[in-house]
Protein backbone atom coordinates (compact mmCIF):
# COMPACT_ATOMS: atom_id res chain seq x y z
CA UNK A 1 0.00 0.00 0.00
CA UNK A 2 1.07 3.56 -0.51
CA UNK A 3 2.29 5.46 2.53
CA UNK A 4 -0.53 8.02 2.42
CA UNK A 5 -3.16 5.26 2.22
CA UNK A 6 -1.65 3.50 5.24
CA UNK A 7 -1.38 6.81 7.09
CA UNK A 8 -5.06 7.62 6.49
CA UNK A 9 -6.11 4.10 7.53
CA UNK A 10 -4.14 4.30 10.78
CA UNK A 11 -5.51 7.80 11.40
CA UNK A 12 -9.08 6.44 11.13
CA UNK A 13 -8.31 3.47 13.40
CA UNK A 14 -6.80 5.78 16.01
CA UNK A 15 -9.81 8.10 15.80
CA UNK A 16 -12.23 5.20 16.34
CA UNK A 17 -10.28 4.31 19.49
CA UNK A 18 -10.40 7.84 20.86
CA UNK A 19 -6.78 8.59 19.95
CA UNK A 20 -5.16 10.94 17.48
CA UNK A 21 -2.37 10.31 14.96
CA UNK A 22 -0.22 13.36 14.21
CA UNK A 23 2.68 13.62 11.75
CA UNK A 24 5.73 15.64 12.72
CA UNK A 25 5.77 19.09 11.13
CA UNK A 26 9.57 19.26 10.92
CA UNK A 27 10.89 20.23 7.51
CA UNK A 28 14.55 19.58 8.29
CA UNK A 29 15.51 16.08 7.05
CA UNK A 30 18.34 15.98 9.61
CA UNK A 31 15.97 16.47 12.57
CA UNK A 32 15.47 13.36 14.68
CA UNK A 33 11.66 13.46 14.42
CA UNK A 34 11.49 14.28 10.69
CA UNK A 35 8.80 12.12 9.04
CA UNK A 36 7.84 10.49 12.36
CA UNK A 37 4.40 10.16 13.92
CA UNK A 38 2.91 10.71 17.37
CA UNK A 39 -0.12 8.93 18.80
CA UNK A 40 -1.97 11.07 21.34
CA UNK A 41 -4.22 9.19 23.75
CA UNK A 42 -5.72 11.58 26.28
CA UNK A 43 -2.87 13.12 28.28
CA UNK A 44 -0.33 10.55 27.03
CA UNK A 45 1.65 11.04 23.81
CA UNK A 46 3.89 8.38 22.26
CA UNK A 47 6.31 10.13 19.90
CA UNK A 48 8.85 9.27 17.23
CA UNK A 49 7.25 6.25 15.55
CA UNK A 50 7.17 5.23 11.91
CA UNK A 51 3.95 3.81 10.38
CA UNK A 52 4.82 0.19 11.16
CA UNK A 53 5.42 1.08 14.81
CA UNK A 54 2.15 3.05 14.90
CA UNK A 55 0.30 0.00 13.56
CA UNK A 56 1.90 -2.21 16.21
CA UNK A 57 1.03 0.34 18.90
CA UNK A 58 -2.61 0.27 17.74
CA UNK A 59 -2.54 -3.54 17.80
CA UNK A 60 -2.58 -4.00 14.02
CA UNK A 61 -0.31 -5.82 11.61
CA UNK A 62 0.22 -4.28 8.18
CA UNK A 63 0.21 -6.60 5.18
CA UNK A 64 3.57 -7.18 3.55
CA UNK A 65 4.18 -5.64 0.16
CA UNK A 66 4.42 -8.21 -2.61
CA UNK A 67 7.79 -8.58 -4.27
CA UNK A 68 8.39 -5.76 -6.75
CA UNK A 69 9.23 -8.20 -9.57
CA UNK A 70 5.96 -10.10 -9.20
CA UNK A 71 4.22 -7.73 -11.58
CA UNK A 72 6.77 -8.56 -14.28
CA UNK A 73 5.68 -12.19 -14.52
CA UNK A 74 2.39 -13.77 -15.58
CA UNK A 75 0.16 -15.31 -12.92
CA UNK A 76 1.86 -18.70 -13.18
CA UNK A 77 5.24 -17.19 -12.14
CA UNK A 78 8.66 -16.79 -13.72
CA UNK A 79 8.76 -20.43 -14.89
CA UNK A 80 5.99 -19.83 -17.46
CA UNK A 81 7.07 -19.94 -21.06
N, C-alpha and C positions, 0 to 999 in steps of 0.2 A: 504494500500500500504506500501511497505517497505520504510524505511527512505531514502535510497540512491536513489530509484526511484523517490520519491517526490522531493528530493534535485535536481536531474538532470532536472526534469520537470520545477521546479521553476527557475533554472538556465537558461533554454532555454527561458522561458517566459520573464525573465528580460533582456536577450540579445536581444530579438526581440523588446523590448521597449527602447533600448539604455542604459540599466542599467547593472550593474554587481553584481552578488551574490558571496560573498566571505565567506568562513568558517574560524572561528578563528583558528589560528595555535597553540594556547596554549595547552600544554601537561599536565599541572597541574590541576587535577580535582577540586582543591579548588579555582582556579582562578575564578573571577566573570564572565569572558567572555568565559570560557571553553565550547566548544560545541555550541557556539552561532554563528549567521550569521550577516553579514553586507551587506546592499544594497547600492551600490555606483551609484549615478545618477549625472554625471557631477562633479561639485565641492562639492556636498552635499553627506554626508555619514550618513546613519541611522544604528547605531550599536546595538548589544546586543539583537537580536531577535531570537526566535526559529522558526521552519519551519511554524507553524500555523500563527505566527505574520508576517512572510515574505509574506505568501500567502495573508493575509488581506491587507498588505501594497501594494501589486501588484494588489489588487482588485479582488482576487480570493477567492473561498470558497472550501476547501478540502472536499472530501467525507468522511463521517464517516466510521470507520471500523465496519464491522458486528460483532455481538457478538461472542466471541471466542467459545462458546458452540454450535453455529449453525452448525458447521461442524460435530458434533457428532450425529445429528439427520437426518433422511431422509427428503426429500423435504416437506412432509406434516407436519413436526414439531414434537415436543416431544409427542403429543397425539396419534401418529400412533402406531398401535400394530403389 
